[in-house]
Amino acid sequence: MDPASLPEQLSVVNEQVLNSSGRAVTAAVCLRRFLCYGSESATYSTKACPLGMENALSLMQFIEGGRGCEVVEEIRRLNLEGRAARPNPSLFALAVCSQHADCKTRQAALRALKELCRAPVQLFTFVQYKKELKEGSGMWGRALRRAVTDWYNSQDGMSLARAVTKCKHRAGWSHQDLLRLSHMKPTNDAVALVCKYITKGWKGVQEAYGDKEISDDLQKVFGYLEAVEKAKHSTDDEQELIHLIEEQRLEKEQVLTNHLKSKEVWKALIKEMPVVVLLKHLGKLTADKVLAPGSPDVAAVCERIQDETALKKAKTQPFSVLVASENYKRGHGKRSKLKWEPDRDIVQALDCAFCKTISTVEPTGKRFLVAVDVSSSLSSVTHGSSISTVAVAAAMCMVFAKTELNTQIVVFSEGSVLPCTVSSDMTLVQVAAQLIQTPGGSTDCALPITWASENEKTVDVFIIFTNNQTLGRENPADTLKTYRQKTGLFSKLIVCGMIANSLSIADPEDRGMLDICGFDSQAVDVIRNFALDVI
């Protein structure tokens, strides 16, 4: 498509979001797919593709068509609404916009920087993308220097101190690099103190502030940085380190690796450890006897894992809890030699947390048919998740059954489709048992759509989970089109090949079809966006 014709042929990007009734894959749809998961195609893969101009053609069409500011606003909107399944595509697109020839596009992109780059890792990633995209000329012009300076100056002192001591460098950049290249000039005393720490180290801070009368706010920042420095050098006094961790809420990244050999240090860290981080370390904590069976530490951890308010605040997805639970129940690391005996109380707490996070999922209001292919064993390991395909299928059946009122769940194989009841009081084990008790056979992914048509089921979104890539006698894409003609609905189709490296079921010209290769927590976001016509 000629970029110059975009203003006449397409409405603005935000209007495209509202007007999603068309079946064709428009440039706006491709743009939102790219911003969501890094590809314009109708295939989401758990293995992310390298980002480059060659897979962001729609992005360039809009920018070259004089609509760069709209693109920046779309980047901003999707991220603030939590629609971006992966963060890096948006940062890449923002970097592209930030160095385009159009002055207004550049300005809009750099204004959005401090809002979208909430953590240092995102800022470092953005700067690295700009470096990779630059063509011969230096990238550190006045506009970028001002944007980076604004990022640091927009932080409060304590938040900035925590951020720079937790993440010192990433993607080939450090805070020291950015302060030097941006000619950073702090606009308040707290930021100035942290910048002094970055550029001159703790010794420089002591020399500049050690003997001065400073405000309470500055004293808090000074005390925090002092605690971080003491923790680095507290090699002999374990009690002092524990006191520093508890008093200043230091995190794992701010203590030495050698400190993590201590059970007592771990016990201090897990008191304030973010729930998502805690879930990832349960196996190690059990293996190292930090969490001893029946101990108060186990009871405290179980209480935190099941804290619905904390889970909701951390935006913890059911699938993330499922992965942590299944990995913990396995009793050994995926690649490491670490082994542990799963604690029964922790296992129960994880099961409870999984159910509680389901209750926080917002329904889409769509009518779903979730179909699980049982023609082959569901014991395979899911690509991208390291857990069994039956666990993935069972978990997603539970999520849809409990959050979407109009959901029909079926299993299918060898020419047959059988309804599968998933009630609100069922456990993951009970749902999984229903999926694996049905006899196997050959795979035909068109069967669930045919069954819905023959039984006059009204479906907005078909979701098919399969271990196979064999289409069977009929192509599901063709069967879906027949179903649409019969019902008059623009029904959608998602085929999830849980062990597939590639799929080619979705019609690339039809915006109502999506392939998913493997499965992970980001795939859940992609499914939701697809159902809601975001992508």
Order of alpha helices (4+ residues) and beta strands (2+ residues): alpha-alpha-alpha-beta-alpha-alpha-alpha-alpha-alpha-alpha-alpha-alpha-beta-beta-alpha-alpha-alpha-alpha-alpha-alpha-alpha-alpha-alpha-alpha-beta-alpha-beta-beta-alpha-alpha-beta-alpha-beta-beta-alpha
